[in-house]
Amino acid sequence: MQAKTGLYRKFLEEKMKKEIEKIIDSSDEKCNFYYNFVDDELIGVLDSFSHTYLIVLNSHKDTTVKLVQDNFKYKLIRKNTLKSNISKYTYSKLVKRGLYQSEHSGKNSNNGYFGVHRLKACIRGNILDKEIDHIDENPYNNNIDNLNPLSKEEHNIKTNKNRKKKENK
């Protein structure tokens, strides 16, 4: 069974790479992407300055969704844009991993927002009740290596230190 699982994962990774290549080839902007296995699904996010794509590959149905950003400055996406384009199963997994800061926010019916940085970070691991820090302090840089989950307290300390540094310049 283990060998079959390993082969299946490789198969999904190859499919993901092809899907990413298709999107990058059709874009005239620089893109960055990240993908990871979340249980039995391979979930990836590809984003550029003006576009964000969510790619979900599994044994049931492959889905590629172009997520419309409502706010280009902070790359915010409406909850219902995601919810209406992926399975309840996948959406529920992302909510439980911290797509929103609290699980309650993901389950209530209002049409809130989530950031691309949270989407990428929750694919990497469980970030429920965490703030996502942009290490280089650039909110436009949502490269996975630039995102660091911190407790609210840790994030406030870092933010206040950085604010004081800027004030003293």
Buried (B, 14 or more C-beta within 10 A) or exposed (E): EEEEEEEEEEEBBEBBEEBBEEBBEEBEEEBBBBBBEBEBBBBBBBBBEEBBBBBBBBEEEBBBBEBEBEEEEBBBBBBEBBBEBBBEEBBBBBBBBBBBBEBEBBEEEEEEBBBBBBBBBBBBEEBBEBBBBBEEEEEEBBBBEBBBBBEEEBBEEBBEEEEEEEEEE
